[in-house]
Amino acid sequence: MLHGFLPSLLQGALLTLSVALLSLAVAMVLGLIGCFAKLSRQRWLRWPAQWYTTIIRGVPDLVLVLLVFYGGQILINDLALRLGYQDYIDVDPFVAGVLTIGFIF
């Protein structure tokens, strides 16, 4: 039944584990920054952290994935054009996935 598909399944499992582990690292860094900001005595640090958690928790995960991948690509290319870079910049789906999942966690 799975004859010939084992290499593809192993490659997919490796890709899934690498996305999960790298997004965990991103999530830990962002989580620590958010934690210190929310516990800060400085109002200008607490306010954005509160908005971040309120907005991110209210938006479905799939919508964030689509926003980061497609919206991020549009934003990066628009900024590049404004800075004088004429070539198209293609966002790597692996990087977009790692950053999005890390951002969500």
C-alpha positions in Angstrom: 0.0 0.0 0.0 2.8 2.5 0.8 5.3 0.9 -1.6 7.6 3.6 -2.9 6.3 6.4 -0.6 8.6 5.9 2.3 11.2 8.5 1.2 8.5 11.1 0.7 6.9 10.3 4.1 10.3 10.5 5.9 11.1 13.8 4.1 7.7 15.2 5.2 8.2 14.0 8.8 11.7 15.7 8.8 10.2 18.9 7.4 7.4 18.9 10.0 9.8 18.4 12.9 12.1 21.1 11.7 9.2 23.6 11.4 8.0 22.6 14.8 11.4 23.0 16.5 12.3 26.2 14.9 8.9 27.8 15.5 9.2 26.7 19.2 12.5 28.7 19.4 10.8 31.7 17.8 7.9 31.4 20.2 10.1 31.2 23.2 11.9 34.4 22.2 8.7 36.3 21.4 7.1 34.9 24.6 9.9 36.1 26.8 9.8 39.5 25.2 6.0 39.7 25.7 6.2 38.4 29.2 8.8 41.0 30.3 6.8 43.7 28.5 3.5 42.7 30.2 5.2 42.6 33.6 7.0 45.9 33.1 6.3 48.9 35.2 6.6 51.0 32.1 3.2 51.7 30.6 4.6 52.2 27.1 5.8 48.5 27.2 2.7 47.0 28.7 0.2 48.6 26.3 1.6 47.1 23.1 2.0 43.7 24.8 -1.6 43.8 25.9 -2.8 44.7 22.4 -0.6 42.0 20.8 -2.2 39.2 23.0 -5.7 40.6 22.5 -5.4 40.8 18.7 -3.4 37.6 18.1 -5.7 35.5 20.3 -8.8 36.9 18.5 -7.6 36.1 14.9 -7.9 32.5 13.7 -4.5 30.7 13.1 -5.2 30.0 9.4 -6.0 33.7 8.8 -2.7 34.7 10.4 -0.8 32.1 8.2 -2.4 33.6 5.1 -1.8 37.2 6.3 1.9 36.6 7.1 2.6 34.7 3.9 0.7 36.7 1.3 0.4 40.0 3.1 4.1 39.9 4.3 5.2 39.2 0.7 3.2 42.2 -0.5 4.5 44.4 2.3 8.2 43.4 1.7 7.9 44.0 -2.1 6.2 47.4 -1.5 8.9 48.5 0.9 11.6 47.3 -1.5 10.1 49.3 -4.3 9.9 52.4 -2.1 13.6 52.0 -1.2 14.5 51.7 -4.9 14.9 47.9 -5.2 13.2 46.9 -8.5 13.4 43.1 -8.4 10.6 40.9 -7.0 11.4 39.4 -3.6 10.0 35.9 -3.0 9.3 34.9 0.6 10.4 31.4 1.4 7.3 29.4 2.6 9.4 27.5 5.2 10.5 30.8 6.8 7.0 32.2 6.6 5.6 29.1 8.2 8.2 29.1 11.0 7.7 32.8 11.8 3.9 32.5 11.7 3.7 29.4 13.9 6.2 31.0 16.3 4.2 34.2 16.3 0.9 32.3 17.0 2.4 30.3 19.9 
